[in-house]
Amino acid sequence: DQQRKTVILGEGGFHASHVSFGAMAGIVAKYGAYIRFRSDFNFATTDLECDDTGALTSGGTGTPYYVEGSCRKTRLSVTGGYLHRFMKPLYGYVGAGYGSRVMAWETVDGEWVKNKDHSAKGLAAEIGVIGTYNKYALSVGVQTINFKYMELSVGIGYIF
């Protein structure tokens, strides 16, 4: 049947050191579209930037002393794209948008320094599948930000 369906999913994004949450909403018959929002609802403002060694690369010089274990991470993405029904219970999606991920370390002076080697912003791209059973939907996919940061996406929701 070519009846138009609406799919709503609550989602989680999983990286080895970071978890984010969000939602996806789409409309599809054979072809359709979706939008997605994901965040960890944390915020980190930084004036300084460093690399993996801790040496400052922007906003100052030298290597500050860091508070051991004090790390702040933020994650945000807004994407949209194409949704396609392959066969009755199986859908695929591919999309793009904007994303950012910041990892910041705290100095002993209380300043937050963005680690540029573990941060990314710009193009967010994603691909995945959605399986349905009755009115339930389960999604699995992957999302990347500038092909520098990647995370697994898993969602559960309804199709009606």
DSSP file with accessible surface (Angstrom, degrees, kcal/mol):
  #  RESIDUE AA STRUCTURE BP1 BP2  ACC     N-H-->O    O-->H-N    N-H-->O    O-->H-N    TCO  KAPPA ALPHA  PHI   PSI    X-CA   Y-CA   Z-CA
    1    1 A D              0   0  101      0, 0.0     0, 0.0     0, 0.0     0, 0.0   0.000 360.0 360.0 360.0 147.3    0.0    0.0    0.0
    2    2 A Q        +     0   0  119      2,-0.0    28,-0.2    28,-0.0     2,-0.1   0.027 360.0 144.5-103.6  24.2    1.2    3.5   -0.7
    3    3 A Q        -     0   0  122     26,-0.1     2,-0.2     1,-0.1    25,-0.1  -0.430  56.9-109.6 -64.9 136.2   -0.5    5.1    2.3
    4    4 A R        -     0   0  181     -2,-0.1     2,-0.3    23,-0.1    25,-0.3  -0.476  38.5-164.5 -70.0 133.0    1.4    8.0    3.8
    5    5 A K  E     -A   28   0A  46     23,-3.5    23,-2.7    -2,-0.2     2,-0.4  -0.894  13.1-143.9-118.7 151.5    2.9    7.1    7.2
    6    6 A T  E     -A   27   0A  43    154,-3.2   154,-2.7    -2,-0.3     2,-0.4  -0.947  14.6-163.1-112.8 133.5    4.3    9.2   10.0
    7    7 A V  E     -AB  26 159A   3     19,-2.6    19,-2.4    -2,-0.4     2,-0.4  -0.970   7.4-177.1-120.3 132.0    7.3    7.9   12.0
    8    8 A I  E     +AB  25 158A  75    150,-2.6   150,-2.2    -2,-0.4     2,-0.4  -0.997   9.3 179.4-128.3 125.0    8.3    9.4   15.4
    9    9 A L  E     -AB  24 157A   2     15,-2.7    15,-2.3    -2,-0.4     2,-0.4  -0.985  25.2-146.6-130.6 137.3   11.4    8.1   17.2
   10   10 A G  E     -AB  23 156A  41    146,-2.5   146,-2.4    -2,-0.4     2,-0.3  -0.828  37.5-166.0 -90.0 139.6   13.2    8.9   20.4
   11   11 A E  E     -AB  22 155A  10     11,-2.9    11,-2.1    -2,-0.4     2,-0.4  -0.912  25.4-155.3-134.6 158.9   16.9    8.3   19.9
   12   12 A G  E     -AB  21 154A   6    142,-2.9   142,-2.4    -2,-0.3     2,-0.4  -0.969  11.2-150.5-128.0 143.9   20.3    7.9   21.5
   13   13 A G  E     -AB  20 153A   0      7,-2.9     7,-2.2    -2,-0.4     2,-0.5  -0.967  16.7-161.3-112.7 130.8   23.7    8.6   20.0
   14   14 A F  E     +AB  19 152A  89    138,-3.1   138,-2.6    -2,-0.4     2,-0.3  -0.962  17.9 163.9-125.3 122.7   26.5    6.5   21.3
   15   15 A H  E >   -A   18   0A  64      3,-2.6     3,-1.2    -2,-0.5   136,-0.1  -0.866  53.6-100.4-123.5 159.9   30.3    7.2   21.1
   16   16 A A  T 3  S+     0   0  110     -2,-0.3     3,-0.1     1,-0.3   135,-0.1   0.819 121.5  19.4 -53.3 -32.0   32.9    5.5   23.2
   17   17 A S  T 3  S+     0   0   51      1,-0.1     2,-0.3    -3,-0.0    -1,-0.3   0.236 123.2  51.4-124.1  15.9   33.1    8.5   25.5
   18   18 A H  E <   -A   15   0A  18     -3,-1.2    -3,-2.6     2,-0.0     2,-0.4  -0.990  51.8-163.0-158.6 141.5   29.9   10.4   24.9
   19   19 A V  E     +A   14   0A  63     -2,-0.3     2,-0.3    -5,-0.2    -5,-0.2  -0.979  13.2 179.0-127.1 139.1   26.1    9.8   24.9
   20   20 A S  E     -A   13   0A   0     -7,-2.2    -7,-2.9    -2,-0.4     2,-0.3  -0.912  10.8-150.9-134.4 164.3   23.5   12.1   23.3
   21   21 A F  E     +AC  12  39A 116     18,-3.0    18,-2.9    -2,-0.3     2,-0.3  -0.934  26.8 127.9-135.0 157.5   19.7   12.0   23.0
   22   22 A G  E     -AC  11  38A  19    -11,-2.1   -11,-2.9    -2,-0.3     2,-0.3  -0.935  39.9 -96.0-176.9-159.7   17.2   13.4   20.5
   23   23 A A  E     -AC  10  37A  51     14,-1.8    14,-2.3    -2,-0.3     2,-0.4  -0.979  14.2-155.0-146.8 153.6   14.2   12.7   18.3
   24   24 A M  E     -AC   9  36A   3    -15,-2.3   -15,-2.7    -2,-0.3     2,-0.4  -0.988  10.3-175.6-129.7 139.1   13.4   12.0   14.6
   25   25 A A  E     +AC   8  35A  37     10,-2.4    10,-2.5    -2,-0.4     2,-0.3  -1.000  12.7 163.5-135.1 135.6   10.2   12.7   12.8
   26   26 A G  E     -AC   7  34A   6    -19,-2.4   -19,-2.6    -2,-0.4     2,-0.4  -0.975  28.8-145.0-149.0 162.1    9.4   11.7    9.2
   27   27 A I  E     +AC   6  33A  84      6,-2.3     6,-1.9    -2,-0.3     2,-0.3  -0.999  31.2 161.9-128.6 131.8    6.6   11.3    6.7
   28   28 A V  E     +AC   5  32A   1    -23,-2.7   -23,-3.5    -2,-0.4     4,-0.2  -0.997  27.4 163.0-153.5 141.6    6.8    8.5    4.1
   29   29 A A  S    S-     0   0   20      2,-1.3   -26,-0.1    -2,-0.3     3,-0.1   0.342  97.7 -36.0-110.4 -94.9    4.8    6.5    1.6
   30   30 A K  S    S+     0   0   59      1,-0.3    55,-2.6   -28,-0.2     2,-0.3   0.800 144.3  22.1 -90.5 -40.1    7.3    5.0   -0.8
   31   31 A Y  E    S+ D   0  84A 143     53,-0.2    -2,-1.3    51,-0.0    -1,-0.3  -0.919  79.9 138.6-123.7 151.5    9.5    8.2   -0.6
   32   32 A G  E     -CD  28  83A  22     51,-2.3    51,-2.2    -2,-0.3     2,-0.3  -0.903  36.5-108.5-168.3-164.5    9.5   10.8    2.1
   33   33 A A  E     -CD  27  82A  61     -6,-1.9    -6,-2.3    49,-0.3     2,-0.3  -0.942  20.0-167.0-144.0 161.3   11.6   13.1    4.3
   34   34 A Y  E     -CD  26  81A   7     47,-1.8    47,-1.9    -2,-0.3     2,-0.3  -0.959  10.1-149.8-145.2 163.5   12.6   13.4    7.9
   35   35 A I  E     -CD  25  80A 119    -10,-2.5   -10,-2.4    -2,-0.3     2,-0.3  -0.962  15.8-169.0-131.3 152.2   14.2   15.8   10.4
   36   36 A R  E     -CD  24  79A   6     43,-2.9    43,-2.4    -2,-0.3     2,-0.4  -1.000   9.6-169.0-143.9 143.9   16.3   15.0   13.4
   37   37 A F  E     +CD  23  78A  81    -14,-2.3   -14,-1.8    -2,-0.3     2,-0.3  -0.992  12.0 175.7-129.9 137.0   17.6   16.8   16.5
   38   38 A R  E     +CD  22  77A   0     39,-2.4    39,-2.3    -2,-0.4     2,-0.3  -0.994   8.9 146.9-143.6 139.7   20.2   15.4   18.8
   39   39 A S  E     -CD  21  76A   6    -18,-2.9   -18,-3.0    -2,-0.3    37,-0.2  -0.978  45.5-139.3-158.1 163.5   22.0   17.0   21.9
   40   40 A D        -     0   0   18     35,-1.6    36,-0.1    -2,-0.3     3,-0.1   0.344  47.7-126.9-104.5  -0.4   23.5   16.1   25.2
   41   41 A F        +     0   0  122     34,-0.5     2,-0.3     1,-0.2    35,-0.1   0.740  69.5 123.0  61.3  26.6   22.1   19.3   26.6
   42   42 A N        -     0   0   88     33,-0.2     2,-0.4     2,-0.0    33,-0.3  -0.831  45.6-156.4-108.7 156.9   25.5   20.4   28.0
   43   43 A F        -     0   0  166     -2,-0.3     2,-0.4    31,-0.1    30,-0.1  -0.996  10.6-177.0-137.2 138.1   27.2   23.6   27.0
   44   44 A A        -     0   0   19     -2,-0.4     2,-0.5    28,-0.1    30,-0.1  -0.964   7.6-163.6-136.5 116.9   30.9   24.5   27.1
   45   45 A T        -     0   0  123     -2,-0.4     2,-0.4    59,-0.0    67,-0.3  -0.881  15.8-178.1 -99.7 133.3   32.2   28.0   26.3
   46   46 A T        -     0   0   42     -2,-0.5    67,-0.2     1,-0.1     3,-0.1  -0.979  28.2-178.6-133.1 142.4   35.9   28.2   25.6
   47   47 A D  S    S+     0   0  146     65,-0.8     2,-0.3    -2,-0.4    66,-0.1   0.521  75.5  58.5-107.8 -17.1   38.2   31.0   24.7
   48   48 A L  E     -e  113   0A  20     64,-0.9    66,-2.4    11,-0.0     2,-0.4  -0.794  64.7-158.4-114.6 159.1   41.3   28.9   24.4
   49   49 A E  E     +eF 114  58A  50      9,-2.2     8,-3.3    -2,-0.3     9,-1.5  -0.995  12.3 174.3-138.5 141.5   42.2   25.9   22.2
   50   50 A C  E     -eF 115  56A   0     64,-3.0    66,-2.9    -2,-0.4    67,-0.4  -0.857  23.6-123.9-135.5 173.8   44.7   23.1   22.5
   51   51 A D    >   -     0   0   39      4,-1.5     3,-1.8    -2,-0.3     6,-0.0  -0.411  51.6 -77.1-105.7-171.7   45.8   19.9   20.8
   52   52 A D  T 3  S+     0   0   83      1,-0.3    63,-0.0    -2,-0.2    -2,-0.0   0.744 129.2  59.7 -62.0 -22.8   46.1   16.4   22.3
   53   53 A T  T 3  S-     0   0  106      2,-0.1    -1,-0.3     1,-0.0     3,-0.1   0.636 114.0-116.3 -78.3 -14.3   49.3   17.3   24.0
   54   54 A G    <   +     0   0    2     -3,-1.8     2,-0.2     1,-0.3    -2,-0.1   0.307  69.2 139.6  94.4  -8.2   47.6   20.1   26.0
   55   55 A A        -     0   0   25      8,-0.2    -4,-1.5     1,-0.1    -1,-0.3  -0.497  59.8-109.5 -71.3 135.9   49.7   22.8   24.3
   56   56 A L  E     +F   50   0A  28      6,-3.1     6,-0.3    -6,-0.2    -6,-0.3  -0.424  36.7 174.5 -67.7 136.4   47.7   25.9   23.4
   57   57 A T  E     +     0   0A  57     -8,-3.3     2,-0.3     1,-0.4    -7,-0.2   0.471  70.0  22.8-116.1 -11.6   47.1   26.4   19.7
   58   58 A S  E    S+F   49   0A  60     -9,-1.5    -9,-2.2     3,-0.0    -1,-0.4  -0.964 116.4  22.6-157.0 138.3   44.8   29.5   19.9
   59   59 A G  S    S+     0   0   58     -2,-0.3     2,-0.3   -11,-0.2   -11,-0.0   0.430 121.1   3.5  88.4  -1.4   44.1   32.2   22.5
   60   60 A G  S    S-     0   0   38    -11,-0.1     2,-0.3     2,-0.0    -1,-0.1  -0.983  72.9-101.7 175.6-174.4   47.5   31.9   24.2
   61   61 A T        +     0   0  137     -2,-0.3    -4,-0.1    -4,-0.1     2,-0.1  -0.894  68.3  24.7-131.5 162.1   50.9   30.2   24.3
   62   62 A G  S    S-     0   0   47     -2,-0.3    -6,-3.1    -6,-0.3    -2,-0.0  -0.320  90.3 -64.7  85.8-167.5   52.5   27.4   26.3
   63   63 A T        -     0   0   87     -8,-0.2    -8,-0.2    -2,-0.1    -1,-0.1  -0.951  47.8-149.7-126.2 109.4   50.9   24.5   28.0
   64   64 A P        -     0   0   33      0, 0.0     2,-0.4     0, 0.0    -2,-0.0  -0.259  26.4-101.2 -72.4 165.1   48.7   25.3   31.0
   65   65 A Y        -     0   0  187      1,-0.0    43,-2.4    -2,-0.0    44,-0.4  -0.748  41.1-149.9 -85.2 134.0   48.2   23.0   34.0
   66   66 A Y  E     - G   0 107A  55     -2,-0.4     2,-0.6    41,-0.3    41,-0.3  -0.770  18.9-111.4-108.0 150.7   45.0   21.1   33.8
   67   67 A V  E >   -     0   0A  58     39,-2.9     3,-1.9    -2,-0.3    39,-0.3  -0.694  46.4-113.0 -76.3 119.1   42.7   19.8   36.5
   68   68 A E  E 3  S+     0   0A 194     -2,-0.6     3,-0.1     1,-0.3    -1,-0.1  -0.325  94.5   3.6 -61.1 127.6   43.1   16.0   36.3
   69   69 A G  E 3  S+     0   0A  82      1,-0.2     2,-1.0    -2,-0.1    -1,-0.3   0.441  92.2 129.4  80.5  -0.8   39.9   14.3   35.1
   70   70 A S  E <   +     0   0A  29     -3,-1.9    36,-1.7    36,-0.2     2,-0.4  -0.774  28.9 150.0 -92.7 104.4   38.0   17.6   34.6
   71   71 A C  E     - G   0 105A  55     -2,-1.0     2,-0.4    34,-0.2    34,-0.2  -0.991  29.1-161.4-136.9 139.5   36.5   17.4   31.2
   72   72 A R  E     - G   0 104A  92     32,-2.8    32,-3.1    -2,-0.4     2,-0.4  -0.988   9.8-169.9-124.0 133.5   33.3   18.8   29.7
   73   73 A K  E     - G   0 103A  52     -2,-0.4     2,-0.3    30,-0.2    30,-0.2  -0.963   2.6-171.9-124.4 141.3   31.7   17.5   26.4
   74   74 A T  E     - G   0 102A  14     28,-2.4    28,-2.0    -2,-0.4     2,-0.3  -0.964   1.1-173.7-130.1 151.6   28.9   19.0   24.4
   75   75 A R  E     + G   0 101A   2     -2,-0.3   -35,-1.6   -33,-0.3   -34,-0.5  -0.992  10.6 159.3-148.2 132.4   27.1   17.6   21.4
   76   76 A L  E     +DG  39 100A  63     24,-2.4    24,-3.0    -2,-0.3     2,-0.3  -0.976   3.5 165.4-152.5 137.9   24.5   19.1   19.1
   77   77 A S  E     -DG  38  99A   0    -39,-2.3   -39,-2.4    -2,-0.3     2,-0.4  -0.974  16.1-169.0-153.4 146.6   23.2   18.3   15.6
   78   78 A V  E     +DG  37  98A  81     20,-2.6    20,-2.1    -2,-0.3     2,-0.3  -0.986  27.0 161.7-131.7 119.0   20.2   19.2   13.4
   79   79 A T  E     -DG  36  97A   5    -43,-2.4   -43,-2.9    -2,-0.4     2,-0.3  -0.896  16.2-179.6-136.1 165.5   19.8   17.1   10.3
   80   80 A G  E     +DG  35  96A  25     16,-1.9    16,-2.3    -2,-0.3     2,-0.3  -0.969  18.3 127.0-157.1 164.3   17.2   16.2    7.7
   81   81 A G  E     -DG  34  95A  26    -47,-1.9   -47,-1.8    -2,-0.3     2,-0.3  -0.968  47.3 -25.4 176.0-156.3   17.0   14.1    4.6
   82   82 A Y  E     -DG  33  94A  98     12,-2.2    12,-1.9    -2,-0.3     2,-0.4  -0.684  37.8-165.8 -97.4 133.6   15.5   11.4    2.5
   83   83 A L  E     -DG  32  93A   1    -51,-2.2   -51,-2.3    -2,-0.3     2,-0.4  -0.969  10.4-175.9-120.4 132.4   13.4    8.5    3.8
   84   84 A H  E     -DG  31  92A  31      8,-2.7     8,-2.9    -2,-0.4     2,-0.7  -0.995  23.0-139.1-136.6 132.3   12.6    5.5    1.5
   85   85 A R  E     - G   0  91A  20    -55,-2.6     6,-0.2    -2,-0.4     3,-0.1  -0.803  18.4-179.9 -89.2 116.4   10.5    2.4    2.0
   86   86 A F  E    S-     0   0A 110      4,-2.1     2,-0.3    -2,-0.7    -1,-0.2   0.902  70.8 -19.8 -78.5 -48.5   12.3   -0.6    0.6
   87   87 A M  E >  S- G   0  90A 115      3,-1.5     3,-2.1     1,-0.0    -1,-0.4  -0.943  91.5 -69.5-153.1 169.7    9.6   -3.1    1.5
   88   88 A K  T 3  S+     0   0  115     -2,-0.3    -1,-0.0     1,-0.3    -2,-0.0   0.767 128.2  24.1 -39.4 -52.4    6.7   -3.2    3.9
   89   89 A P  T 3  S+     0   0   63      0, 0.0    43,-2.4     0, 0.0     2,-0.5   0.519 112.3  75.9 -96.5   2.2    8.6   -3.4    7.2
   90   90 A L  E <   +GH  87 131A  57     -3,-2.1    -4,-2.1    41,-0.2    -3,-1.5  -0.940  49.7 172.4-125.6 126.6   12.0   -1.9    6.2
   91   91 A Y  E     -GH  85 130A  10     39,-3.1    39,-2.9    -2,-0.5     2,-0.3  -0.904  13.5-154.8-123.9 153.3   12.9    1.8    5.5
   92   92 A G  E     -GH  84 129A   7     -8,-2.9    -8,-2.7    -2,-0.3     2,-0.3  -0.900   8.0-165.8-124.3 154.7   16.2    3.5    4.9
   93   93 A Y  E     +GH  83 128A   6     35,-2.5    35,-2.0    -2,-0.3     2,-0.3  -0.992  10.8 178.4-139.7 150.6   17.3    7.1    5.5
   94   94 A V  E     +GH  82 127A  73    -12,-1.9   -12,-2.2    -2,-0.3     2,-0.3  -0.973  22.1 147.2-146.7 135.5   20.2    9.3    4.4
   95   95 A G  E     -GH  81 126A  12     31,-2.1    31,-2.3    -2,-0.3     2,-0.3  -0.954  26.3-151.1-159.5 178.3   20.6   12.9    5.4
   96   96 A A  E     +GH  80 125A  49    -16,-2.3   -16,-1.9    -2,-0.3     2,-0.3  -0.953  26.4 127.4-152.7 166.9   22.8   15.9    6.2
   97   97 A G  E     -GH  79 124A  31     27,-2.0    27,-2.5    -2,-0.3     2,-0.4  -0.909  57.3 -41.0 174.6-146.0   22.8   19.0    8.3
   98   98 A Y  E     +GH  78 123A 110    -20,-2.1   -20,-2.6    -2,-0.3     2,-0.3  -0.886  51.1 169.9-114.3 141.6   24.9   20.8   10.9
   99   99 A G  E     -GH  77 122A   0     23,-2.6    23,-2.4    -2,-0.4     2,-0.3  -0.985  11.7-171.4-146.1 156.9   26.6   19.3   13.9
  100  100 A S  E     -GH  76 121A  20    -24,-3.0   -24,-2.4    -2,-0.3     2,-0.4  -0.993   5.0-177.6-147.6 146.6   29.1   20.1   16.6
  101  101 A R  E     -GH  75 120A   3     19,-3.0    19,-2.5    -2,-0.3     2,-0.4  -0.970  10.7-172.3-141.8 125.3   31.0   18.2   19.3
  102  102 A V  E     -G   74   0A  26    -28,-2.0   -28,-2.4    -2,-0.4     2,-0.5  -0.982   9.7-169.9-123.0 133.5   33.3   20.0   21.7
  103  103 A M  E     -G   73   0A  19     -2,-0.4    12,-3.1    12,-0.4     2,-0.4  -0.994  16.9-176.2-116.8 125.7   35.6   18.4   24.3
  104  104 A A  E     -GI  72 114A   0    -32,-3.1   -32,-2.8    -2,-0.5     2,-0.4  -0.966  14.9-151.6-127.0 142.1   37.1   20.9   26.8
  105  105 A W  E     -GI  71 113A  58      8,-2.8     8,-2.9    -2,-0.4     2,-0.4  -0.876  19.7-126.4-108.7 145.6   39.6   20.5   29.6
  106  106 A E  E     - I   0 112A  50    -36,-1.7   -39,-2.9    -2,-0.4     6,-0.2  -0.736  18.3-144.2 -94.3 133.7   39.7   22.7   32.7
  107  107 A T  E >   -G   66   0A   1      4,-3.1     3,-2.1    -2,-0.4   -41,-0.3  -0.470  30.2-107.5 -86.3 165.4   42.8   24.5   33.7
  108  108 A V  T 3  S+     0   0   89    -43,-2.4   -42,-0.1     1,-0.3    -1,-0.1   0.712 121.9  61.8 -64.8 -17.8   43.9   25.0   37.3
  109  109 A D  T 3  S-     0   0  133    -44,-0.4    -1,-0.3     2,-0.1     3,-0.1   0.372 122.0-107.5 -86.7   1.9   42.9   28.7   36.8
  110  110 A G  S <  S+     0   0   40     -3,-2.1     2,-0.3     1,-0.3    -2,-0.1   0.595  75.4 135.0  85.1  10.3   39.3   27.6   36.0
  111  111 A E        -     0   0   90    -65,-0.0    -4,-3.1   -64,-0.0     2,-0.5  -0.684  51.4-131.9 -91.2 149.7   39.4   28.3   32.3
  112  112 A W  E     - I   0 106A  40     -2,-0.3   -64,-0.9   -67,-0.3   -65,-0.8  -0.876  18.7-163.0-103.3 131.6   38.0   25.8   29.8
  113  113 A V  E     -eI  48 105A   0     -8,-2.9    -8,-2.8    -2,-0.5     2,-0.4  -0.962  16.0-132.3-118.7 122.1   40.2   24.9   26.8
  114  114 A K  E     -eI  49 104A  42    -66,-2.4   -64,-3.0    -2,-0.5     2,-0.9  -0.578  13.4-139.1 -75.0 126.6   38.8   23.2   23.7
  115  115 A N  E >   -e   50   0A   0    -12,-3.1     3,-1.2    -2,-0.4   -12,-0.4  -0.787  13.6-164.2 -84.8 106.9   40.7   20.2   22.6
  116  116 A K  G >  S+     0   0   79    -66,-2.9     3,-0.8    -2,-0.9   -65,-0.2   0.755  83.9  62.5 -68.3 -22.4   40.7   20.6   18.8
  117  117 A D  G 3  S+     0   0   68    -67,-0.4    -1,-0.3     1,-0.2   -66,-0.1   0.685 113.0  35.1 -75.6 -17.6   41.8   17.0   18.2
  118  118 A H  G <  S+     0   0   82     -3,-1.2     2,-0.3   -15,-0.2    -1,-0.2   0.085 107.8  80.6-121.1  22.1   38.6   15.7   19.8
  119  119 A S    <   +     0   0    7     -3,-0.8     2,-0.3   -17,-0.1   -17,-0.2  -0.927  50.8 174.4-126.5 151.3   36.2   18.5   18.7
  120  120 A A  E     +H  101   0A  12    -19,-2.5   -19,-3.0    -2,-0.3     2,-0.3  -0.990   5.4 176.8-153.7 148.0   34.4   18.9   15.4
  121  121 A K  E     +H  100   0A 134     -2,-0.3     2,-0.4   -21,-0.3   -21,-0.2  -0.988  43.4  48.3-151.6 151.5   31.8   21.2   13.8
  122  122 A G  E    S+H   99   0A  22    -23,-2.4   -23,-2.6    -2,-0.3     2,-0.1  -0.976  86.4  37.1 129.0-135.2   30.2   21.6   10.4
  123  123 A L  E     -H   98   0A  82     -2,-0.4    23,-3.0   -25,-0.2     2,-0.5  -0.312  57.4-165.9 -62.4 123.9   28.7   19.0    8.1
  124  124 A A  E     -HJ  97 145A   0    -27,-2.5   -27,-2.0    21,-0.2     2,-0.3  -0.957  11.1-178.6-107.3 128.4   26.8   16.3    9.8
  125  125 A A  E     +HJ  96 144A  24     19,-2.2    19,-2.7    -2,-0.5     2,-0.3  -0.952   1.3 178.2-127.6 149.3   26.0   13.3    7.6
  126  126 A E  E     -HJ  95 143A   7    -31,-2.3   -31,-2.1    -2,-0.3     2,-0.3  -0.986  13.8-176.6-151.1 157.3   24.0   10.1    8.5
  127  127 A I  E     +HJ  94 142A 100     15,-1.9    15,-2.5    -2,-0.3     2,-0.3  -0.978  23.8 128.6-151.7 145.7   22.7    6.9    7.1
  128  128 A G  E     -HJ  93 141A  11    -35,-2.0   -35,-2.5    -2,-0.3     2,-0.3  -0.989  40.7-103.9-176.3-176.2   20.6    4.1    8.6
  129  129 A V  E     -HJ  92 140A  68     11,-2.7    11,-2.3    -2,-0.3     2,-0.4  -0.925  14.7-153.9-129.8 153.7   17.6    1.8    8.5
  130  130 A I  E     -HJ  91 139A   2    -39,-2.9   -39,-3.1    -2,-0.3     2,-0.4  -0.998   9.4-163.5-128.1 125.5   14.2    1.7   10.3
  131  131 A G  E     -HJ  90 138A  30      7,-3.0     7,-2.7    -2,-0.4     2,-0.3  -0.878   9.1-159.0-106.5 142.3   12.4   -1.6   10.8
  132  132 A T  E     - J   0 137A  26    -43,-2.4     2,-0.3    -2,-0.4     5,-0.2  -0.919  16.0-178.3-123.7 150.3    8.7   -1.6   11.7
  133  133 A Y  E >  S- J   0 136A 171      3,-2.2     3,-2.7    -2,-0.3     2,-0.2  -0.924  70.8 -45.3-145.0 118.3    6.4   -4.1   13.3
  134  134 A N  T 3  S-     0   0  123     -2,-0.3    25,-0.0     1,-0.3    24,-0.0  -0.409 126.4 -23.3  53.8-117.8    2.7   -3.3   13.7
  135  135 A K  T 3  S+     0   0  137     -2,-0.2    24,-1.8    -3,-0.1     2,-0.3   0.315 118.9  99.5-103.5   9.9    2.9    0.3   15.0
  136  136 A Y  E <   -JK 133 158A 131     -3,-2.7    -3,-2.2    22,-0.2     2,-0.4  -0.712  51.3-165.3 -99.9 148.3    6.4    0.1   16.5
  137  137 A A  E     -JK 132 157A   3     20,-2.5    20,-2.4    -2,-0.3     2,-0.4  -0.989   6.6-171.9-133.5 141.3    9.6    1.3   14.8
  138  138 A L  E     -JK 131 156A  96     -7,-2.7    -7,-3.0    -2,-0.4     2,-0.3  -1.000  10.6-165.8-132.1 129.5   13.3    0.6   15.6
  139  139 A S  E     -JK 130 155A   0     16,-2.3    16,-2.1    -2,-0.4     2,-0.3  -0.899  10.6-178.6-120.1 149.1   16.1    2.5   13.9
  140  140 A V  E     +JK 129 154A  70    -11,-2.3   -11,-2.7    -2,-0.3     2,-0.3  -0.988  25.7 126.7-141.3 132.9   19.9    1.8   13.7
  141  141 A G  E     -JK 128 153A  10     12,-2.3    12,-3.0    -2,-0.3     2,-0.3  -0.932  45.6-108.5-163.9-170.8   22.3    4.1   11.9
  142  142 A V  E     -JK 127 152A  51    -15,-2.5   -15,-1.9    -2,-0.3     2,-0.4  -0.990  20.6-165.8-138.1 142.8   25.5    6.1   12.1
  143  143 A Q  E     -JK 126 151A   1      8,-2.4     8,-2.4    -2,-0.3     2,-0.3  -0.984   6.1-171.4-129.1 142.6   26.1    9.8   12.1
  144  144 A T  E     -JK 125 150A   9    -19,-2.7   -19,-2.2    -2,-0.4     2,-0.6  -0.951  18.5-144.8-130.7 152.8   29.4   11.7   11.6
  145  145 A I  E >> S-JK 124 149A   0      4,-2.3     3,-2.5    -2,-0.3     4,-1.5  -0.977  88.7 -28.6-116.1 113.1   30.5   15.3   11.9
  146  146 A N  T 34 S-     0   0   76    -23,-3.0   -22,-0.1    -2,-0.6    -1,-0.1   0.745 106.3 -78.6  52.8  26.7   33.0   16.2    9.2
  147  147 A F  T 34 S+     0   0  156    -24,-0.3    -1,-0.3     2,-0.3     3,-0.1   0.716 124.1  94.8  55.9  22.6   34.1   12.5    9.2
  148  148 A K  T <4 S+     0   0  115     -3,-2.5     2,-0.4     1,-0.3    -2,-0.2   0.708  83.3  36.4-108.6 -34.0   36.0   13.4   12.3
  149  149 A Y  E  < S- K   0 145A  11     -4,-1.5    -4,-2.3     2,-0.0     2,-0.4  -0.989  71.2-177.5-124.3 128.7   33.5   12.4   15.0
  150  150 A M  E     + K   0 144A  99     -2,-0.4     2,-0.3    -6,-0.2    -6,-0.2  -0.959   4.0 177.2-128.5 146.8   31.3    9.3   14.6
  151  151 A E  E     - K   0 143A   5     -8,-2.4    -8,-2.4    -2,-0.4     2,-0.3  -0.996  29.8-116.0-146.6 151.7   28.5    7.8   16.7
  152  152 A L  E     -BK  14 142A  86   -138,-2.6  -138,-3.1    -2,-0.3     2,-0.4  -0.648  29.0-148.4 -81.0 138.8   26.1    5.0   16.5
  153  153 A S  E     +BK  13 141A   0    -12,-3.0   -12,-2.3    -2,-0.3     2,-0.4  -0.942  18.2 175.4-113.2 132.4   22.4    5.9   16.5
  154  154 A V  E     +BK  12 140A  53   -142,-2.4  -142,-2.9    -2,-0.4     2,-0.3  -1.000   7.6 174.5-134.7 133.4   19.6    3.8   18.0
  155  155 A G  E     -BK  11 139A   3    -16,-2.1   -16,-2.3    -2,-0.4     2,-0.3  -0.963  16.2-165.9-139.7 157.6   16.0    4.8   18.2
  156  156 A I  E     +BK  10 138A 120   -146,-2.4  -146,-2.5    -2,-0.3     2,-0.3  -0.997  34.1 106.3-140.9 140.7   12.6    3.4   19.2
  157  157 A G  E     -BK   9 137A  11    -20,-2.4   -20,-2.5    -2,-0.3     2,-0.3  -0.877  54.3 -58.6-175.2-148.5    9.2    4.8   18.5
  158  158 A Y  E     -BK   8 136A 138   -150,-2.2  -150,-2.6   -22,-0.3     2,-0.4  -0.898  20.1-158.8-128.2 151.8    6.0    4.6   16.5
  159  159 A I  E      B    7   0A  10    -24,-1.8  -152,-0.2    -2,-0.3   -26,-0.0  -0.999 360.0 360.0-126.9 130.0    4.8    4.6   12.9
  160  160 A F              0   0  123   -154,-2.7  -154,-3.2    -2,-0.4    -2,-0.0  -0.944 360.0 360.0-146.3 360.0    1.2    5.4   12.2
